[in-house]
Amino acid sequence: MLLILFFLYNFVMSFIKKHKLALLFGFGIIFVYFFTRLYNILELPIFTDEAIYVRWAQIAKNDANWRFISLTDGKQPLLIWLMMIVMRFVEDPLLAGRLVSTVAGFLTMFGLFLLGREMFRQTWVGILSAVLYLIYPMAIVYDRMALYDGLVGTFAVWSLYFAVMLIRKLQLDLALILGMVLGGGVLTKTSGFFNIYLLPTTLVLFDFAQKDRLKQIIKWACLAILATILAYMFYSILRLSPFFHIITEKNAIFVYPLKEWINHPLEFFVGNWQAFWDWIIRYLTWPLLALALLSFFLSKAFTREKIVLFLWFILPILALGLFGRTIYPRFIFFMLLPLLPLIAFSLVNIYTRVKKTYLFAVFCFLFFFLALKADYLILNDFAKAHVPESDVIQYVTGWPAGIGIKESIEFFKKEAKKGKIYIATQGTFGLMPYAFEIYLVDNPNITIEGYWPIGETIPEKVLNEGKKKSAYFVFYQPCGPCEGIGLSPPAWNVETMLQVKRGTDNYTTVYKVR
């Protein structure tokens, strides 16, 4: 045993001496990654969708009968399952949910390193791909939120990597790994099916000059079909739930079904693309987008590899532009990731031409300045960051953002120490009552119940509860008879106990029912 430990020690020490610089650089990237992702990770208020997913994970953790709870809203369950696991080790439920995205982002960064190195046969392209992800503003946003999209990006990058490896090596083990990665993608979100649909694009890398090309193509097709079958076997697990059919119904809210799309095939395409362009420019920034496009002109080498990366970007975004009904910036997160190795390839080629480190450093600073500025503001003052306006509204200033939730929870905890209280919320699904349930549902002195729609008068049950104990009603969104966003109807006999302003005439308000 001692002899084995001695040889192992010598091997490790010799490896460290030989690769000292690379190890220091690698550990530096890892440190910066986790610093930027964990810094102020709970400063951004809980978002409506985050409240839903975290609450689902709590329920699934405590009751095995509800492990497929996300299917009740047409969402695949893998993210919920991962959150459920992390919650066993992390006390704060929101932090647990966000840590899943942080770890997923780290795997994405490592996948981009492998993808860039494999595509362009250069380690530095891989390293720069990882560094680009490190400072990519959109990644900093979604690696710190308990949303599906970070994990979708992880499976997209690894699916592309193993798809490239499969077309180049045609090995059974790679097909099986690819099938499992594809399966993980479709168990995360419906957009994971893009990873399957895009597999034929890797044929661009196939060597059609070889003599036994037909045999090799057939072999690739068999392996790709095997990987696809394995992915669908993973997906078939969802059929165990009686709520499986809701996935199709939910997809129809965000994407036009074919029978509807035929009636207006291009009606919304231009508007969707205008939105995409704004989101790409704001998150990727125009200098980095220019570098991605410049990769096709700086060098004629690896043209087929560039085409494959570009196809994994352009085809999904074209499909979303054509069929997208309700779209948000986070939907295109995974689509932009294949552009990062293209940018890295451009940077490597520019450096080889400049050959002066200080000039290259100045060049990088100028091209990365907008991204770095956005990173700083995302971490410290999200409302002022140069990100899509829809994200600022959803995550910080609008009613879907949970500003005021933290203060409300602290208020209710103090009131519950005095005796039993009843909390009524404006809404039965979403930020409320879920954000309160996440932190207060286990308190025996607190009863939480949601109400919708809101009428001109206080619901009878709330009045009855108010006769037995202290009853509160929380407002945070618009409603017909309300005086404003987060304000009660004027006829209600209530007293303001807590009010937090979110934006212009936008509040989270806790009222006590008289």
N, C-alpha and C positions, 0 to 999 in steps of 0.2 A: 504493500500500500504506500509506504514511504517512498519507494522507488518510483512509483507512478506519479506521485505528487511532485517529486523532484523533476522528472522529465516534463511534466505539465508546466511547472514553474519556469523552467528554462525555455520552453516553447513560447509561452506567453511573453516573457521578457524579450526574447529575440524578435518576436513579431512587433512588439511595441517599439523597439529600437529601429527596426527596418521601416516601419510605417508611422513614425512619430508625428510628422507633419500632417499626414492625412487624418490620423486619429484626433489630433488637436483641432483640426478644422471641422471634423465631423461632430465632435463633442460641443464645439462652439455653436454650430448650427442647431443642435438639439437644445442647448441651453437657451438660445435666443428664441427658438420656437416656443418652448413652454413658458418662457417669460412673457412673450407678447400675447400668448393665448390665456394665461392665467391671471395676468395683471388686470385688476379691476373687473374680474369676470362676472361679479354679481352686481356691478354698478348699473348695467343696462337693466331697466325694469322688466319684469316678466311679461312676455308677449302672449297674446291670446292663444295662439297655437301651442306655445310652450306649456301653458297652463293645462291645456287639454292632454297633451302627451304625457306630461309628468304625472297628472292625476291618474291616467290610464295605467301607467307603470306601477303606481302605488297600489291600485286595486288589484292588478294582475299579480303583484308580489304577495299580497295577503290572501288571495283566493285563486287557487289553481283553475277553478271553473271559468275564470275570466281571462285566461292567457291570450285569447283571441279578441279581446275587447275592442281593439282598434278597428276590427272589421265592422263593428256596428256603425262606423262612420265611413266605411269604404277605404280604410287605410291599412296597408300591409303592416305586420307586427314586429319585424326584426328590430327596429329601433326601440320599440317598447320593451322587448325582451332584454336587450342590452342595458337599458336604463334600470330595469327591474333588478338585474344582477348587481350593478354598481350601487344601487340604493342599499344593498345589504352591508356595504362598507363605508358609505358616505352618509352622514346624518342629514344634511340639508338636501331635500329632494330636488330643488332646482339646480343646485351645484352638481348633484349626481347626474342629472340629465345633460347638463352642459359639458360635463367631463367626457361623456360618450362622444360628443362631437369633437372635442379636443383630441382624444386618442385617434378617432377616425381621421382627423386632419393630419396627424403625425404619420399615419400609414399612407395617406395620400402623398405627402411630401416624399416619403421613402420610395413609394411607387413611381413617382415622377423621376427620381434619381435613376432608378433602374430602367425606366422607359427611355429617358433621354440618352443614357449610355448605350442601350441596346439598339435604338433606332439609328444613331449616328456613329456608333463604334468609338465613342470618345468619352472618357470618364468625366472630363471637364464640362461637357454638355449636360451630363447627368447631374453633376454638382450644381451647376448654375440653374438647372431646372428646379432643383430643390430650394435654392436660395430665392429664386423668383417666387415660388409658392410662399416662402417665409414672409415676404414683404407684400404679397398680393392683397390689396385691400379687401376684396370680396371674401378671400379665405379667412382673413382676420375677423370679419363679421360672423361668418357661419361656422367657424371652428369654436366659437364662444357662445353659441345659442343651441338650445335643445330642440333642434329642428331636423327634419329628415334629410335636408339637402347636402349637408356635409358628408353623411354616410353614402348618399347616392354618388357623390364625387369620388369617394374611395373606391367603390366597386367599378366605376367607369374607368378609372386609371388602371386598376389591376386587370380588368377585363381586356383592355387594349394591350397591355404588356404581355399577357399570356396568349392573346390572339396572335400577336407578332411572333412570339416564340414558337407557337404551333406551326405557323406557315413556314418558318425557317427550319424547324427541326423535325416536324411530323412525328412526334412521339406520343405514345398512348398516355403516359403519365401526365404530360402537359395538357392533353385533352381532358383528362379527369379533373385536374386542378382548375382548368378553365371552366368546366361545367359547374364546379362548386362555387367559383367566384360569380359566374353568371346567375346561379341560383340565389346567392346572397343578394345580388342586385335586384332581382324580381321580388324577393321577399321584403325588400326595403320600400320600394315605390314602383308604381307602374312605369315610370320613365326608365327603370332598369331594363326593360325590354329592348330599348335602343341598343344596348350592348350586344344583344343577340342579332338584331336586325342588321347591325353594321359589320358582322363577321365577314361577309363576302368582300368588303372593301380591302381586306388584307391580301386579297389575291393580286393586288397591284404589286406586292413584293415578291410574287412568285417568279421563279426563273423559267420563263417559257422557252429559253434556248436549249435546255437540257433534252437529251434524247428520249428519256422515258417520262416526258412531261405529262402525258395522259394518265399514266399509272400513278404518278405523284399527285395529280389533281384529284383523282378518285380517292386516293388515300387521305388527302386533306379533307375532302368532302365527308368521308366516313367518320373521321375524327371530329370534325365540326358538328356533324349531326349527333354524334355520341355526346358531345359537350352540351348541345342544345337539349337533348332528351333528358340528360341529368339535371339541367336547370329546371325544366318543366316538372320533373319529379319532385324537386324541392318545392316548387310553386304549388304542386298538387296537395301539399300538406294543408293548405288553407281550405281545401274542400271539406276538411273535417268539421269546419264551423258552419252552422246554419246561416251565418251572415255573409258567406262568401259572395253571393250575388250582388251585394251592395257595392262592391268595388266597381263594377260596371256602371252602376247608377251614379256613383260619385265622380267617376272619370268624365261622365257626360256634362258635369257642371263646369269643368275646366277645358275640355276638348270637345269640339263638335263631332258627333258621330257622323259616319260617312253619308248616311241617308239625309242628314240635315245639311252637311257641307256641300253636297252637290247642288243645292238650291242657290248657294251664294259662294262659289269656290274662291273668289279673290276679293270679296267685299271687305274683309278685315285684315287682309295681308299687309297692305301698305301701313295701316295704323299700328299693327303689331311690330312691323319692322322699324318704324320710327321709334317705338318704345325700346326695342332691342338695341338700336344704335346708341340711344341716350344712355342706357344701362352699361353697355360695353365701354363707351368712352369714359364714363364716370368711374367705373370699377377697374377696368384694365388700364385706363388712361391712354390717350392718343399716341404718346411716344412709344409705349410698349406694343400697341397694336401695329404701329408703323414698322417696328422691328420684326414682328411676326410676319408681315407681308414681305419685308425686305429679305427675309431668309431665302426666298425663291430666286432672288436676283444676285445676291452676294456670291453665291457659289452654285455651280451646276451639279455638284456632287450630291448624292442622296436625294435626288429629285423624287423618286418613288416614295421614299419615307416621308418626305414633306407632304406629298399628296395624301397619304393615308392619314396623317395627323390633321390636315386641313379638312378632309372628309368627315372625320369624327367630330369636327366643330360645325361645319356648314350644313350637313344633312339633318341632324337633329334640330338645329335652329330654323331651318327652312320648314321642316315638318310642323314645328310649334307655331311658326308664323302663319302657315296655311290653316291649321286646325285649331289653334288656340282660341278659346272663348274667354276665359278669365285667367290672366297671366300676371305673374309677379317676377321681380328681378331674380329671386332665388331659384326660379325654375331653370335658368340658363347657367347656373353655377358649374355644373358638370360639363357643359358643352364648351366652356372657355378653357378648361384645363389642358386640352391637347395643344393649345397655342403656346403654352409655356416652354416646351422643348424647342419650338421653332424660334422663340425669342432667344433662348440660350444658345442655339446654333448660330444665330446672327452675332451675338456678343463674342463668341469664340472666334468667328471669322474676322470681326472688326479688330479684335485684339491682335491676331496674327498679322494684320495689315499695318496697324499703328505701330506695334512693337515697342512702344514706350508706355511704361506702366502709369506714369503720372498723367499722361494725356488720356489714357483709357479710363483712369479713375475720374477725371473731370467729365468725360463723356458720360460715364455711368451716373454720376451725380446729377447731371442735367436731365438725363432721360428718366431717372428714378425719382426726381424731386417731387413730382405731383403725387406719385404713389406713396412716398414716405410721409408727405404732409397729410395725406388722407389717413394713413395708418395712425399717426399721432392723434389726430382728431377723433378717429373711431375709438381709440383707447381712452381718451380723456374728455371729449366733448362731442358726442355722436351727433347732436343736433346741428353742429356747425360743419360737419364733415362733408366733403364734396362727393356725396353718394346720391343715388336716385332719390328724388323727393318722396316717392311712394314708400321707400324704406324708412326715411326719417319720420314720416307720418305714422307708419305702422308700429315702429319700434320705440318712438320717443314722444312725439307731440300729439298723436291722434288717439281716439278712444280705444283702439286695439292694444295700445301700450299700457302697461300696468303701473304707471306712475300713480302714487297714492296708495297702492296695495300694501307696501311695507308698513307705512304709517298706520293704515287702517288695522292691520293685523296686530300691531303693538297696542293700539287703542282697545281692541276687543279683548286681548289677553288681560289687560289691566281691569277692564270692566267685569270679566269672567271671574276674577278673584273675589269680587264683591258678592257674587251670586249668579244664578242662571240667567242667561241672556238669549235672545232670539235674533238671528241675523237674516233679514230678507234681502235678496239681491235683484237688481235689474238684469234679468236674463237667466235662463235655465241651462245654458250650454256655452262653454267658452271661458273667457277670463273670469267671469263670475257665473256660478259660484265656485268654480274649480280652484281658483287661486286661494280662496279662503279655506276650502276643504283640504287642500294640500297641507296647510299648517295648523288648522284648527279643528279638523274633524274628530280627532281623538280626545279633545277636551270635553269631559262629561258635562260641563256647565254651559256648553255652546251648542245651539241647534241652528243649522244653516239650511235655507230653502230658497230656491230661485223662483222668480215670477216673470211671466211674459205672456201676453202683452201688458203694458202698463195703462191703466185707465184713468179717468178723471178723479176717481176716489180711491182711497186706500183699500186694498183687499181685505175682506171681512176676516180672514184667518189671521192676518197681521194684527188687526185691531183686537181680536180675541186673545192672541198671545201677549199683546201689550198690557192686558188686564192682569195677567198672571206674573209677568216678569218684564224686565227692560227689553223693549223691542226696537230694533234699528232697521233702517232701510238704506241700502247703498246704491247710489246712481253713478253711472260712468259713461253712458252712451246716449245718443239721441233717441227720442220717442215722440209720438204724436202730440200728446197733451203737455209734454214737458216744457219748462220755460227756457231751456237751453241744454247743451250737451253736458250731462252729469248733474243736472238740476231737476228737482221734483216738479210735478204739476202744481200750478199756483193754488189750487183748491185744497191741497193736502195740509192737514194740521200737523206739521212736523217742526222740530227744532234742529238747527245745524249744529252738529257736534265736532265735525272735522271736515275740512275742505282743502284739497290740494290742487293747485292749478297746473295744467299740462301744457296748454297752448293758448292761443287767443280765444277767450270765452269757452274754455274746455276744462272741465273739472272732474275730479273724483270726490264725491261728497257722501259723508255719513250723516244721516238724519236719525234723530230719536223720535219715535212715534208717540205723540201725546195721547 
